[in-house]
Amino acid sequence: MRLIRGLPHLKPLKSGCVLTIGNFDGLHLGHRAVINKLAERGEALALPVVVMTFEPQPLEYFLGENAPSRLMCLREKVLGFSKLPVDDLLILRFNQNFADCDAERFIEDILVKKLNVKHLVVGDDFHFGKTRRGNFAMLKEKGKIFDFEVEDTGSFQVTGLRVSSTLIRDALGDGDLALAEKMLGCCYSVCGRVAHGDKRGRTIGYPTANIQMFRKNTPVNGVFAVTMTGIDGGEFEGVANVGTRPTFDGGSKVILEAHLFNFNKEIYGRYVEVHFKQKIRDEMRFQSLDELKVQIIKDVAKAKKIFAEINCYDDGL
């Protein structure tokens, strides 16, 4: 997959392409169905599959800290797309200039002149351009003029629910990781690099791998049974806290802290992935380290019980 950061780095696609546009936050089963369907169309037309997405996401630009929490950071999204049948991932910077771009100009200058789109797949509620004038109907009309087809993404349902990033975000916020997993097609996970922390966990016998999430808010918060991958090909069980550590930091920044069971390797600087299996409790404020330690002991016991049940189920017992 070719990664293209911004229009200046995009050379006009003379042969054309098949294209889809969106945020694709989470790359859930609905997104994957769209990509696979687009890839089939691309194969039939002998054209490359191009995905256009935005950074930051439009709502993040307009709403700032009040924007919905992201399911994926940009790096996670790029890695996810690299595993799908996508030839080019075009990431456009969303700023005021882009927001002020006239809808017709977006179609003619970018979709037609730059991308030479032949088949476009977008949601029927897709809006774009200044004051959100551009919509599905306008694209259909312009498609007749500039000779490209426009197709609705349609809806993808799981257990009678239309899969969407919003619904997944809500499920994670409610602690319903099982529902989120059904819509994502895998358990929810977060990637990041292990950084040095204050090492308080070591003082009470529970060292943690600290991962700064570099985001204003997260769809998950609290204590979870987790596994970690990205270390020597293994998958390690543990317990993790996601939040602002009110006992120590007073809510200054979001951090993921994971304590792995029976683990003593040096992993600072490693890029790891933390997989959320089941929520144990909400984040709490404690009056002392001793009070925190008592709760961690309970959390670890609960997480180990969860994994024992999971492993028993996986073994078919």
Buried (B, 14 or more C-beta within 10 A) or exposed (E): BEEBEEBEEBEEBEEBBBBBBBBBBBBBBBBBBBBEBBBEBBEEBEBBBBBBBBBBBBBBBEEEEEBBBBBBBBEBBBBBBEEBBBBBBBBBEBEEEBBEBBBEEBBBBBBBEBBBBBBBBBBBEBBBBBEEEBBBEBBBEBBEEBEBBBBEBEEBEBEEBEBBBEBBBBBBBEBBBEBBBBBBBEBBBBBBBBEEBEEBBEEBEBBBBBBBBEBBBBBBBBBBBBBBBBBEEEEBBBBBBBBBBEBEEEEEEBBBBBBBEEBEEEBEEBBBBBBBBBBBBEBBEBEEBEEBBEEBEEBBEBBBEBBEEBEEEEEEE
